[in-house]
């Protein structure tokens, strides 16, 4: 099984960015633990702060991988283009968020992506990624 994890803007700063919201762990460390927990899965990881690069990655892997775990960060609430990219590919996408966006600012309550995703997991910290990975084996 091949799973692509894609993180959007500012998620490269996990561990130092707003630890009260996102915790103290870096994604690099978490990703290593995820690989160890699921040795049967071939993981790929990509992060970008640029919307077009996220779209390019979705299109690149969206016809050959078994799943995409996507945390589009702030683009979740603004990007019709990313939503269209998700709709255009055959690989199922699970939208994840570290925080519970519904407990945050009102503008974060709407996702342009959710309707095109297999599911949405949010509010479980970095464990949201693990739950998304597990959803592909169900």
N, CA, C and O atoms as CSV, one atom per row, in Angstrom:
chain,resi,resn,atom,element,x,y,z
A,1,UNK,N,N,0.850,-1.178,0.000
A,1,UNK,CA,C,0.000,0.000,0.000
A,1,UNK,C,C,0.894,1.239,0.000
A,1,UNK,O,O,1.881,1.311,0.733
A,2,UNK,N,N,0.524,2.220,-0.845
A,2,UNK,CA,C,1.280,3.473,-0.940
A,2,UNK,C,C,0.387,4.633,-0.510
A,2,UNK,O,O,-0.700,4.834,-1.052
A,3,UNK,N,N,0.866,5.388,0.471
A,3,UNK,CA,C,0.115,6.538,0.965
A,3,UNK,C,C,0.998,7.780,0.902
A,3,UNK,O,O,2.136,7.789,1.372
A,4,UNK,N,N,0.438,8.818,0.310
A,4,UNK,CA,C,1.103,10.117,0.228
A,4,UNK,C,C,0.526,11.022,1.304
A,4,UNK,O,O,-0.691,11.185,1.390
A,5,UNK,N,N,1.384,11.612,2.122
A,5,UNK,CA,C,0.958,12.628,3.082
A,5,UNK,C,C,1.377,13.977,2.518
A,5,UNK,O,O,2.531,14.180,2.140
A,6,UNK,N,N,0.421,14.890,2.468
A,6,UNK,CA,C,0.678,16.237,1.948
A,6,UNK,C,C,0.284,17.249,3.016
A,6,UNK,O,O,-0.849,17.259,3.496
A,7,UNK,N,N,1.233,18.090,3.376
A,7,UNK,CA,C,0.983,19.168,4.324
A,7,UNK,C,C,1.128,20.513,3.623
A,7,UNK,O,O,2.046,20.724,2.830
A,8,UNK,N,N,0.212,21.408,3.930
A,8,UNK,CA,C,0.196,22.726,3.321
A,8,UNK,C,C,0.918,23.783,4.131
A,8,UNK,O,O,1.812,23.476,4.920
A,9,UNK,N,N,0.522,25.032,3.930
A,9,UNK,CA,C,1.253,26.170,4.469
A,9,UNK,C,C,1.386,26.160,5.987
A,9,UNK,O,O,0.459,25.826,6.726
A,10,UNK,N,N,2.577,26.541,6.408
A,10,UNK,CA,C,2.964,26.726,7.812
A,10,UNK,C,C,3.130,25.435,8.600
A,10,UNK,O,O,3.561,25.470,9.752
A,11,UNK,N,N,2.796,24.301,8.002
A,11,UNK,CA,C,2.941,23.043,8.733
A,11,UNK,C,C,4.395,22.600,8.821
A,11,UNK,O,O,4.716,21.675,9.568
A,12,UNK,N,N,5.269,23.244,8.075
A,12,UNK,CA,C,6.702,23.024,8.248
A,12,UNK,C,C,7.190,23.586,9.582
A,12,UNK,O,O,8.309,23.291,10.002
A,13,UNK,N,N,6.382,24.376,10.239
A,13,UNK,CA,C,6.758,24.988,11.521
A,13,UNK,C,C,6.185,24.249,12.729
A,13,UNK,O,O,6.250,24.751,13.852
A,14,UNK,N,N,5.622,23.050,12.504
A,14,UNK,CA,C,5.098,22.287,13.639
A,14,UNK,C,C,6.196,22.049,14.663
A,14,UNK,O,O,7.336,21.739,14.318
A,15,UNK,N,N,5.833,22.198,15.909
A,15,UNK,CA,C,6.795,22.047,16.996
A,15,UNK,C,C,7.256,23.392,17.534
A,15,UNK,O,O,7.679,23.496,18.686
A,16,UNK,N,N,7.173,24.426,16.693
A,16,UNK,CA,C,7.543,25.771,17.137
A,16,UNK,C,C,6.403,26.767,16.941
A,16,UNK,O,O,6.358,27.798,17.611
A,17,UNK,N,N,5.500,26.467,16.041
A,17,UNK,CA,C,4.388,27.357,15.727
A,17,UNK,C,C,3.219,27.112,16.669
A,17,UNK,O,O,2.707,25.994,16.739
A,18,UNK,N,N,2.795,28.125,17.385
A,18,UNK,CA,C,1.626,28.060,18.254
A,18,UNK,C,C,1.475,26.713,18.960
A,18,UNK,O,O,0.515,25.987,18.703
A,19,UNK,N,N,2.410,26.374,19.844
A,19,UNK,CA,C,2.339,25.066,20.501
A,19,UNK,C,C,1.046,24.841,21.294
A,19,UNK,O,O,0.656,23.694,21.516
A,20,UNK,N,N,0.389,25.901,21.718
A,20,UNK,CA,C,-0.871,25.727,22.445
A,20,UNK,C,C,-1.972,25.190,21.534
A,20,UNK,O,O,-2.938,24.602,22.019
A,21,UNK,N,N,-1.839,25.383,20.227
A,21,UNK,CA,C,-2.812,24.886,19.256
A,21,UNK,C,C,-2.327,23.599,18.614
A,21,UNK,O,O,-3.095,22.649,18.463
A,22,UNK,N,N,-1.029,23.564,18.225
A,22,UNK,CA,C,-0.503,22.479,17.400
A,22,UNK,C,C,0.443,21.525,18.129
A,22,UNK,O,O,0.902,20.547,17.538
A,23,UNK,N,N,0.738,21.788,19.383
A,23,UNK,CA,C,1.616,20.918,20.150
A,23,UNK,C,C,3.093,21.244,19.936
A,23,UNK,O,O,3.439,22.159,19.189
A,24,UNK,N,N,3.947,20.486,20.599
A,24,UNK,CA,C,5.391,20.742,20.587
A,24,UNK,C,C,6.173,19.816,19.669
A,24,UNK,O,O,7.383,19.986,19.514
A,25,UNK,N,N,5.523,18.858,19.067
A,25,UNK,CA,C,6.221,17.862,18.247
A,25,UNK,C,C,6.381,18.352,16.808
A,25,UNK,O,O,5.485,18.988,16.253
A,26,UNK,N,N,7.521,18.048,16.222
A,26,UNK,CA,C,7.725,18.344,14.807
A,26,UNK,C,C,7.055,17.255,13.982
A,26,UNK,O,O,6.843,16.144,14.468
A,27,UNK,N,N,6.720,17.573,12.731
A,27,UNK,CA,C,6.119,16.547,11.896
A,27,UNK,C,C,7.145,15.500,11.500
A,27,UNK,O,O,6.801,14.332,11.323
A,28,UNK,N,N,8.388,15.899,11.361
A,28,UNK,CA,C,9.445,14.955,10.986
A,28,UNK,C,C,9.537,13.809,11.989
A,28,UNK,O,O,9.608,12.642,11.603
A,29,UNK,N,N,9.536,14.144,13.259
A,29,UNK,CA,C,9.578,13.117,14.298
A,29,UNK,C,C,8.331,12.259,14.291
A,29,UNK,O,O,8.412,11.040,14.442
A,30,UNK,N,N,7.181,12.883,14.116
A,30,UNK,CA,C,5.933,12.130,14.078
A,30,UNK,C,C,5.912,11.191,12.875
A,30,UNK,O,O,5.472,10.047,12.984
A,31,UNK,N,N,6.383,11.670,11.741
A,31,UNK,CA,C,6.389,10.879,10.514
A,31,UNK,C,C,7.234,9.618,10.673
A,31,UNK,O,O,6.854,8.552,10.190
A,32,UNK,N,N,8.367,9.731,11.341
A,32,UNK,CA,C,9.215,8.554,11.597
A,32,UNK,C,C,8.463,7.514,12.425
A,32,UNK,O,O,8.552,6.315,12.161
A,33,UNK,N,N,7.731,7.977,13.416
A,33,UNK,CA,C,6.932,7.065,14.239
A,33,UNK,C,C,5.815,6.410,13.452
A,33,UNK,O,O,5.501,5.239,13.667
A,34,UNK,N,N,5.209,7.165,12.537
A,34,UNK,CA,C,4.152,6.621,11.691
A,34,UNK,C,C,4.696,5.518,10.791
A,34,UNK,O,O,4.056,4.482,10.614
A,35,UNK,N,N,5.876,5.743,10.223
A,35,UNK,CA,C,6.509,4.724,9.382
A,35,UNK,C,C,6.818,3.463,10.181
A,35,UNK,O,O,6.641,2.353,9.679
A,36,UNK,N,N,7.274,3.624,11.412
A,36,UNK,CA,C,7.591,2.470,12.251
A,36,UNK,C,C,6.321,1.713,12.635
A,36,UNK,O,O,6.328,0.486,12.727
A,37,UNK,N,N,5.236,2.447,12.857
A,37,UNK,CA,C,3.980,1.817,13.269
A,37,UNK,C,C,3.333,1.021,12.129
A,37,UNK,O,O,2.658,0.020,12.368
A,38,UNK,N,N,3.546,1.474,10.898
A,38,UNK,CA,C,2.939,0.827,9.726
A,38,UNK,C,C,4.026,0.425,8.731
A,38,UNK,O,O,4.111,1.005,7.648
A,39,UNK,N,N,4.859,-0.560,9.081
A,39,UNK,CA,C,5.970,-0.929,8.201
A,39,UNK,C,C,5.516,-1.507,6.856
A,39,UNK,O,O,6.293,-1.529,5.902
A,40,UNK,N,N,4.291,-1.964,6.776
A,40,UNK,CA,C,3.772,-2.541,5.537
A,40,UNK,C,C,3.344,-1.467,4.534
A,40,UNK,O,O,3.028,-1.783,3.387
A,41,UNK,N,N,3.331,-0.209,4.957
A,41,UNK,CA,C,2.901,0.883,4.084
A,41,UNK,C,C,4.114,1.654,3.585
A,41,UNK,O,O,5.021,1.978,4.353
A,42,UNK,N,N,4.117,1.939,2.301
A,42,UNK,CA,C,5.149,2.787,1.709
A,42,UNK,C,C,4.637,4.226,1.764
A,42,UNK,O,O,3.721,4.603,1.033
A,43,UNK,N,N,5.245,5.018,2.641
A,43,UNK,CA,C,4.824,6.407,2.818
A,43,UNK,C,C,5.697,7.341,1.990
A,43,UNK,O,O,6.895,7.115,1.816
A,44,UNK,N,N,5.073,8.382,1.490
A,44,UNK,CA,C,5.787,9.511,0.904
A,44,UNK,C,C,5.274,10.752,1.605
A,44,UNK,O,O,4.105,10.824,1.984
A,45,UNK,N,N,6.154,11.733,1.776
A,45,UNK,CA,C,5.768,12.963,2.468
A,45,UNK,C,C,6.153,14.171,1.632
A,45,UNK,O,O,7.231,14.219,1.041
A,46,UNK,N,N,5.250,15.148,1.591
A,46,UNK,CA,C,5.475,16.381,0.850
A,46,UNK,C,C,4.866,17.531,1.631
A,46,UNK,O,O,3.758,17.413,2.154
A,47,UNK,N,N,5.578,18.635,1.711
A,47,UNK,CA,C,5.064,19.852,2.345
A,47,UNK,C,C,5.394,21.035,1.453
A,47,UNK,O,O,6.489,21.121,0.897
A,48,UNK,N,N,4.436,21.947,1.319
A,48,UNK,CA,C,4.681,23.183,0.583
A,48,UNK,C,C,3.799,24.288,1.132
A,48,UNK,O,O,2.694,24.046,1.618
A,49,UNK,N,N,4.308,25.495,1.042
A,49,UNK,CA,C,3.535,26.676,1.399
A,49,UNK,C,C,2.837,27.271,0.180
A,49,UNK,O,O,2.160,28.294,0.289
A,50,UNK,N,N,3.000,26.629,-0.989
A,50,UNK,CA,C,2.482,27.162,-2.247
A,50,UNK,C,C,1.322,26.313,-2.770
A,50,UNK,O,O,1.450,25.100,-2.938
A,51,UNK,N,N,0.217,26.957,-3.016
A,51,UNK,CA,C,-0.998,26.269,-3.456
A,51,UNK,C,C,-0.773,25.436,-4.718
A,51,UNK,O,O,-1.191,24.280,-4.773
A,52,UNK,N,N,-0.125,26.002,-5.722
A,52,UNK,CA,C,0.093,25.298,-6.977
A,52,UNK,C,C,0.929,24.041,-6.810
A,52,UNK,O,O,0.695,23.044,-7.493
A,53,UNK,N,N,1.905,24.080,-5.906
A,53,UNK,CA,C,2.722,22.889,-5.653
A,53,UNK,C,C,1.906,21.780,-5.004
A,53,UNK,O,O,2.136,20.602,-5.277
A,54,UNK,N,N,0.956,22.145,-4.148
A,54,UNK,CA,C,0.074,21.139,-3.543
A,54,UNK,C,C,-0.809,20.491,-4.614
A,54,UNK,O,O,-1.016,19.278,-4.609
A,55,UNK,N,N,-1.319,21.305,-5.520
A,55,UNK,CA,C,-2.135,20.790,-6.622
A,55,UNK,C,C,-1.301,19.869,-7.504
A,55,UNK,O,O,-1.756,18.791,-7.886
A,56,UNK,N,N,-0.082,20.292,-7.826
A,56,UNK,CA,C,0.805,19.465,-8.649
A,56,UNK,C,C,1.044,18.099,-8.005
A,56,UNK,O,O,1.037,17.077,-8.692
A,57,UNK,N,N,1.253,18.080,-6.694
A,57,UNK,CA,C,1.516,16.805,-5.999
A,57,UNK,C,C,0.264,15.922,-6.004
A,57,UNK,O,O,0.366,14.714,-6.219
A,58,UNK,N,N,-0.899,16.499,-5.772
A,58,UNK,CA,C,-2.139,15.720,-5.814
A,58,UNK,C,C,-2.304,15.079,-7.189
A,58,UNK,O,O,-2.649,13.902,-7.291
A,59,UNK,N,N,-2.057,15.850,-8.239
A,59,UNK,CA,C,-2.186,15.319,-9.595
A,59,UNK,C,C,-1.115,14.276,-9.901
A,59,UNK,O,O,-1.376,13.305,-10.611
A,60,UNK,N,N,0.082,14.474,-9.368
A,60,UNK,CA,C,1.191,13.540,-9.619
A,60,UNK,C,C,0.913,12.148,-9.059
A,60,UNK,O,O,1.198,11.148,-9.718
A,61,UNK,N,N,0.364,12.077,-7.856
A,61,UNK,CA,C,0.168,10.783,-7.192
A,61,UNK,C,C,-1.282,10.302,-7.239
A,61,UNK,O,O,-1.570,9.171,-6.849
A,62,UNK,N,N,-2.178,11.137,-7.706
A,62,UNK,CA,C,-3.606,10.892,-7.590
A,62,UNK,C,C,-4.208,9.812,-8.453
A,62,UNK,O,O,-5.420,9.595,-8.423
A,63,UNK,N,N,-3.366,9.118,-9.237
A,63,UNK,CA,C,-3.879,8.021,-10.055
A,63,UNK,C,C,-3.126,6.722,-9.789
A,63,UNK,O,O,-3.431,5.689,-10.385
A,64,UNK,N,N,-2.129,6.778,-8.881
A,64,UNK,CA,C,-1.323,5.571,-8.662
A,64,UNK,C,C,-1.158,5.190,-7.200
A,64,UNK,O,O,-0.796,4.049,-6.913
A,65,UNK,N,N,-1.409,6.096,-6.268
A,65,UNK,CA,C,-1.280,5.774,-4.844
A,65,UNK,C,C,-2.605,5.212,-4.330
A,65,UNK,O,O,-3.650,5.373,-4.961
A,66,UNK,N,N,-2.540,4.552,-3.177
A,66,UNK,CA,C,-3.741,3.981,-2.568
A,66,UNK,C,C,-4.492,4.984,-1.699
A,66,UNK,O,O,-5.670,4.793,-1.398
A,67,UNK,N,N,-3.818,6.039,-1.302
A,67,UNK,CA,C,-4.463,7.052,-0.481
A,67,UNK,C,C,-3.610,8.298,-0.354
A,67,UNK,O,O,-2.383,8.250,-0.450
A,68,UNK,N,N,-4.291,9.417,-0.135
A,68,UNK,CA,C,-3.639,10.692,0.154
A,68,UNK,C,C,-4.204,11.201,1.468
A,68,UNK,O,O,-5.420,11.277,1.645
A,69,UNK,N,N,-3.315,11.548,2.385
A,69,UNK,CA,C,-3.690,12.218,3.625
A,69,UNK,C,C,-3.295,13.671,3.435
A,69,UNK,O,O,-2.115,13.978,3.266
A,70,UNK,N,N,-4.269,14.566,3.463
A,70,UNK,CA,C,-4.038,15.968,3.125
A,70,UNK,C,C,-4.414,16.893,4.262
A,70,UNK,O,O,-5.562,16.914,4.706
A,71,UNK,N,N,-3.444,17.655,4.730
A,71,UNK,CA,C,-3.703,18.773,5.624
A,71,UNK,C,C,-3.332,20.017,4.831
A,71,UNK,O,O,-2.161,20.392,4.760
A,72,UNK,N,N,-4.323,20.645,4.243
A,72,UNK,CA,C,-4.082,21.802,3.378
A,72,UNK,C,C,-3.932,23.095,4.162
A,72,UNK,O,O,-3.805,24.166,3.569
A,73,UNK,N,N,-3.945,23.009,5.495
A,73,UNK,CA,C,-3.792,24.210,6.303
A,73,UNK,C,C,-4.838,25.248,5.932
A,73,UNK,O,O,-6.003,24.916,5.713
A,74,UNK,N,N,-4.421,26.505,5.863
A,74,UNK,CA,C,-5.334,27.600,5.558
A,74,UNK,C,C,-6.001,27.505,4.199
A,74,UNK,O,O,-7.061,28.095,3.988
A,75,UNK,N,N,-5.392,26.765,3.265
A,75,UNK,CA,C,-6.018,26.610,1.948
A,75,UNK,C,C,-7.318,25.828,2.019
A,75,UNK,O,O,-8.133,25.897,1.099
A,76,UNK,N,N,-7.519,25.094,3.086
A,76,UNK,CA,C,-8.769,24.348,3.280
A,76,UNK,C,C,-9.969,25.272,3.140
A,76,UNK,O,O,-11.001,24.889,2.589
A,77,UNK,N,N,-9.824,26.481,3.638
A,77,UNK,CA,C,-10.935,27.416,3.751
A,77,UNK,C,C,-11.006,28.406,2.589
A,77,UNK,O,O,-11.883,29.268,2.552
A,78,UNK,N,N,-10.068,28.273,1.633
A,78,UNK,CA,C,-10.012,29.264,0.560
A,78,UNK,C,C,-9.852,28.690,-0.837
A,78,UNK,O,O,-10.127,29.392,-1.810
A,79,UNK,N,N,-9.420,27.449,-0.977
A,79,UNK,CA,C,-8.961,26.964,-2.276
A,79,UNK,C,C,-9.957,26.060,-3.001
A,79,UNK,O,O,-10.083,24.873,-2.699
A,80,UNK,N,N,-10.643,26.641,-3.943
A,80,UNK,CA,C,-11.482,25.859,-4.838
A,80,UNK,C,C,-10.595,25.054,-5.778
A,80,UNK,O,O,-10.973,23.963,-6.206
A,81,UNK,N,N,-9.415,25.586,-6.104
A,81,UNK,CA,C,-8.491,24.884,-7.002
A,81,UNK,C,C,-8.011,23.566,-6.403
A,81,UNK,O,O,-7.910,22.573,-7.124
A,82,UNK,N,N,-7.712,23.529,-5.106
A,82,UNK,CA,C,-7.317,22.264,-4.469
A,82,UNK,C,C,-8.510,21.312,-4.429
A,82,UNK,O,O,-8.352,20.112,-4.653
A,83,UNK,N,N,-9.699,21.837,-4.147
A,83,UNK,CA,C,-10.900,20.991,-4.163
A,83,UNK,C,C,-11.093,20.365,-5.542
A,83,UNK,O,O,-11.428,19.186,-5.650
A,84,UNK,N,N,-10.885,21.146,-6.584
A,84,UNK,CA,C,-11.022,20.629,-7.948
A,84,UNK,C,C,-9.973,19.557,-8.241
A,84,UNK,O,O,-10.269,18.570,-8.915
A,85,UNK,N,N,-8.752,19.744,-7.741
A,85,UNK,CA,C,-7.693,18.741,-7.941
A,85,UNK,C,C,-8.067,17.428,-7.271
A,85,UNK,O,O,-7.850,16.358,-7.840
A,86,UNK,N,N,-8.625,17.498,-6.070
A,86,UNK,CA,C,-9.059,16.290,-5.362
A,86,UNK,C,C,-10.154,15.579,-6.155
A,86,UNK,O,O,-10.141,14.355,-6.284
A,87,UNK,N,N,-11.100,16.353,-6.684
A,87,UNK,CA,C,-12.203,15.771,-7.454
A,87,UNK,C,C,-11.717,15.132,-8.755
A,87,UNK,O,O,-12.348,14.206,-9.265
A,88,UNK,N,N,-10.603,15.622,-9.289
A,88,UNK,CA,C,-10.112,15.163,-10.588
A,88,UNK,C,C,-9.353,13.838,-10.535
A,88,UNK,O,O,-9.198,13.179,-11.563
A,89,UNK,N,N,-8.878,13.438,-9.355
A,89,UNK,CA,C,-8.054,12.238,-9.255
A,89,UNK,C,C,-8.878,11.049,-8.746
A,89,UNK,O,O,-9.965,11.219,-8.195
A,90,UNK,N,N,-8.340,9.852,-8.942
A,90,UNK,CA,C,-9.047,8.650,-8.503
A,90,UNK,C,C,-8.602,8.146,-7.133
A,90,UNK,O,O,-9.316,7.367,-6.501
A,91,UNK,N,N,-7.443,8.577,-6.672
A,91,UNK,CA,C,-6.954,8.173,-5.350
A,91,UNK,C,C,-7.800,8.841,-4.270
A,91,UNK,O,O,-7.983,10.058,-4.311
A,92,UNK,N,N,-8.322,8.079,-3.304
A,92,UNK,CA,C,-9.107,8.693,-2.233
A,92,UNK,C,C,-8.247,9.584,-1.341
A,92,UNK,O,O,-7.089,9.280,-1.054
A,93,UNK,N,N,-8.848,10.687,-0.916
A,93,UNK,CA,C,-8.165,11.676,-0.083
A,93,UNK,C,C,-8.902,11.789,1.243
A,93,UNK,O,O,-10.129,11.884,1.275
A,94,UNK,N,N,-8.139,11.779,2.343
A,94,UNK,CA,C,-8.691,12.073,3.663
A,94,UNK,C,C,-8.130,13.415,4.102
A,94,UNK,O,O,-6.915,13.603,4.167
A,95,UNK,N,N,-9.018,14.336,4.401
A,95,UNK,CA,C,-8.652,15.661,4.892
A,95,UNK,C,C,-8.395,15.554,6.391
A,95,UNK,O,O,-9.213,15.000,7.125
A,96,UNK,N,N,-7.270,16.079,6.843
A,96,UNK,CA,C,-6.969,16.064,8.272
A,96,UNK,C,C,-6.636,17.464,8.769
A,96,UNK,O,O,-6.167,18.325,8.024
A,97,UNK,N,N,-6.897,17.652,10.051
A,97,UNK,CA,C,-6.513,18.869,10.755
A,97,UNK,C,C,-6.070,18.471,12.153
A,97,UNK,O,O,-6.676,17.611,12.791
A,98,UNK,N,N,-5.025,19.095,12.609
A,98,UNK,CA,C,-4.481,18.810,13.936
A,98,UNK,C,C,-5.419,19.335,15.016
A,98,UNK,O,O,-5.697,18.645,15.996
A,99,UNK,N,N,-5.900,20.553,14.831
A,99,UNK,CA,C,-6.807,21.153,15.812
A,99,UNK,C,C,-8.255,20.887,15.403
A,99,UNK,O,O,-8.528,20.479,14.275
A,100,UNK,N,N,-9.164,21.121,16.323
A,100,UNK,CA,C,-10.582,21.064,16.009
A,100,UNK,C,C,-10.953,22.433,15.453
A,100,UNK,O,O,-11.165,23.381,16.209
A,101,UNK,N,N,-11.031,22.530,14.136
A,101,UNK,CA,C,-11.263,23.819,13.489
A,101,UNK,C,C,-12.599,24.438,13.894
A,101,UNK,O,O,-12.775,25.651,13.779
A,102,UNK,N,N,-13.535,23.629,14.362
A,102,UNK,CA,C,-14.840,24.147,14.763
A,102,UNK,C,C,-14.812,24.826,16.128
A,102,UNK,O,O,-15.788,25.461,16.528
A,103,UNK,N,N,-13.691,24.693,16.846
A,103,UNK,CA,C,-13.508,25.402,18.109
A,103,UNK,C,C,-12.694,26.678,17.912
A,103,UNK,O,O,-12.364,27.370,18.875
A,104,UNK,N,N,-12.379,26.976,16.673
A,104,UNK,CA,C,-11.523,28.121,16.362
A,104,UNK,C,C,-12.325,29.220,15.655
A,104,UNK,O,O,-13.552,29.240,15.740
A,105,UNK,N,N,-11.660,30.103,14.981
A,105,UNK,CA,C,-12.307,31.230,14.325
A,105,UNK,C,C,-13.375,30.743,13.341
A,105,UNK,O,O,-13.242,29.674,12.745
A,106,UNK,N,N,-14.414,31.524,13.181
A,106,UNK,CA,C,-15.545,31.155,12.340
A,106,UNK,C,C,-15.128,30.842,10.911
A,106,UNK,O,O,-15.671,29.918,10.306
A,107,UNK,N,N,-14.175,31.589,10.354
A,107,UNK,CA,C,-13.787,31.348,8.959
A,107,UNK,C,C,-13.195,29.957,8.765
A,107,UNK,O,O,-13.161,29.460,7.639
A,108,UNK,N,N,-12.728,29.318,9.838
A,108,UNK,CA,C,-12.162,27.972,9.731
A,108,UNK,C,C,-13.237,26.873,9.745
A,108,UNK,O,O,-12.920,25.699,9.556
A,109,UNK,N,N,-14.467,27.237,9.962
A,109,UNK,CA,C,-15.540,26.247,10.071
A,109,UNK,C,C,-15.962,25.685,8.717
A,109,UNK,O,O,-16.629,24.651,8.665
A,110,UNK,N,N,-15.594,26.336,7.633
A,110,UNK,CA,C,-15.983,25.851,6.305
A,110,UNK,C,C,-14.763,25.315,5.558
A,110,UNK,O,O,-13.705,25.945,5.538
A,111,UNK,N,N,-14.925,24.159,4.954
A,111,UNK,CA,C,-13.885,23.563,4.118
A,111,UNK,C,C,-14.411,23.431,2.694
A,111,UNK,O,O,-15.483,22.870,2.466
A,112,UNK,N,N,-13.649,23.951,1.745
A,112,UNK,CA,C,-13.973,23.735,0.341
A,112,UNK,C,C,-13.602,22.323,-0.098
A,112,UNK,O,O,-14.065,21.860,-1.140
A,113,UNK,N,N,-12.771,21.634,0.684
A,113,UNK,CA,C,-12.229,20.339,0.286
A,113,UNK,C,C,-13.099,19.162,0.697
A,113,UNK,O,O,-13.165,18.168,-0.026
A,114,UNK,N,N,-13.756,19.252,1.823
A,114,UNK,CA,C,-14.437,18.111,2.452
A,114,UNK,C,C,-15.366,17.344,1.526
A,114,UNK,O,O,-15.387,16.113,1.553
A,115,UNK,N,N,-16.120,18.040,0.721
A,115,UNK,CA,C,-17.110,17.374,-0.140
A,115,UNK,C,C,-16.460,16.446,-1.157
A,115,UNK,O,O,-17.105,15.523,-1.656
A,116,UNK,N,N,-15.192,16.681,-1.468
A,116,UNK,CA,C,-14.489,15.853,-2.448
A,116,UNK,C,C,-13.594,14.799,-1.799
A,116,UNK,O,O,-12.876,14.079,-2.494
A,117,UNK,N,N,-13.635,14.708,-0.486
A,117,UNK,CA,C,-12.760,13.781,0.240
A,117,UNK,C,C,-13.526,12.555,0.707
A,117,UNK,O,O,-14.746,12.583,0.868
A,118,UNK,N,N,-12.783,11.481,0.920
A,118,UNK,CA,C,-13.348,10.242,1.478
A,118,UNK,C,C,-13.884,10.500,2.880
A,118,UNK,O,O,-14.909,9.940,3.272
A,119,UNK,N,N,-13.190,11.347,3.630
A,119,UNK,CA,C,-13.589,11.671,4.988
A,119,UNK,C,C,-12.748,12.805,5.532
A,119,UNK,O,O,-11.811,13.275,4.887
A,120,UNK,N,N,-13.102,13.236,6.737
A,120,UNK,CA,C,-12.397,14.333,7.407
A,120,UNK,C,C,-12.129,13.912,8.846
A,120,UNK,O,O,-13.023,13.427,9.540
A,121,UNK,N,N,-10.888,14.103,9.285
A,121,UNK,CA,C,-10.513,13.787,10.667
A,121,UNK,C,C,-9.868,15.037,11.240
A,121,UNK,O,O,-8.945,15.595,10.648
A,122,UNK,N,N,-10.357,15.478,12.398
A,122,UNK,CA,C,-9.810,16.698,12.984
A,122,UNK,C,C,-9.882,16.673,14.497
A,122,UNK,O,O,-10.724,16.007,15.099
A,123,UNK,N,N,-8.966,17.425,15.085
A,123,UNK,CA,C,-9.014,17.635,16.521
A,123,UNK,C,C,-8.283,16.630,17.378
A,123,UNK,O,O,-8.361,16.709,18.604
A,124,UNK,N,N,-7.571,15.682,16.779
A,124,UNK,CA,C,-6.864,14.667,17.549
A,124,UNK,C,C,-5.362,14.901,17.560
A,124,UNK,O,O,-4.589,13.962,17.749
A,125,UNK,N,N,-4.946,16.135,17.361
A,125,UNK,CA,C,-3.519,16.439,17.300
A,125,UNK,C,C,-2.893,15.727,16.115
A,125,UNK,O,O,-3.561,15.464,15.115
A,126,UNK,N,N,-1.630,15.422,16.227
A,126,UNK,CA,C,-0.948,14.711,15.143
A,126,UNK,C,C,-1.534,13.325,14.916
A,126,UNK,O,O,-1.372,12.753,13.838
A,127,UNK,N,N,-2.208,12.783,15.915
A,127,UNK,CA,C,-2.841,11.472,15.757
A,127,UNK,C,C,-3.925,11.476,14.685
A,127,UNK,O,O,-4.361,10.410,14.249
A,128,UNK,N,N,-4.364,12.650,14.254
A,128,UNK,CA,C,-5.318,12.723,13.145
A,128,UNK,C,C,-4.743,12.035,11.905
A,128,UNK,O,O,-5.486,11.426,11.134
A,129,UNK,N,N,-3.419,12.128,11.710
A,129,UNK,CA,C,-2.771,11.476,10.574
A,129,UNK,C,C,-2.849,9.951,10.698
A,129,UNK,O,O,-3.130,9.263,9.717
A,130,UNK,N,N,-2.603,9.431,11.888
A,130,UNK,CA,C,-2.678,7.976,12.094
A,130,UNK,C,C,-4.075,7.469,11.799
A,130,UNK,O,O,-4.247,6.448,11.133
A,131,UNK,N,N,-5.074,8.185,12.297
A,131,UNK,CA,C,-6.456,7.780,12.071
A,131,UNK,C,C,-6.785,7.793,10.581
A,131,UNK,O,O,-7.514,6.929,10.093
A,132,UNK,N,N,-6.251,8.762,9.871
A,132,UNK,CA,C,-6.475,8.825,8.423
A,132,UNK,C,C,-5.830,7.637,7.731
A,132,UNK,O,O,-6.437,7.031,6.848
A,133,UNK,N,N,-4.603,7.294,8.119
A,133,UNK,CA,C,-3.918,6.147,7.534
A,133,UNK,C,C,-4.723,4.882,7.791
A,133,UNK,O,O,-4.904,4.067,6.887
A,134,UNK,N,N,-5.202,4.713,9.007
A,134,UNK,CA,C,-5.995,3.524,9.333
A,134,UNK,C,C,-7.277,3.448,8.516
A,134,UNK,O,O,-7.779,2.354,8.255
A,135,UNK,N,N,-7.806,4.580,8.113
A,135,UNK,CA,C,-9.057,4.563,7.334
A,135,UNK,C,C,-8.883,3.940,5.964
A,135,UNK,O,O,-9.864,3.503,5.361
A,136,UNK,N,N,-7.666,3.889,5.457
A,136,UNK,CA,C,-7.438,3.300,4.140
A,136,UNK,C,C,-7.402,1.779,4.191
A,136,UNK,O,O,-7.533,1.129,3.154
A,137,UNK,N,N,-7.226,1.201,5.368
A,137,UNK,CA,C,-7.190,-0.254,5.458
A,137,UNK,C,C,-8.540,-0.832,5.879
A,137,UNK,O,O,-8.660,-2.033,6.117
A,138,UNK,N,N,-9.542,0.019,5.967
A,138,UNK,CA,C,-10.894,-0.417,6.356
A,138,UNK,C,C,-11.681,-0.813,5.124
A,138,UNK,O,O,-12.841,-1.209,5.233
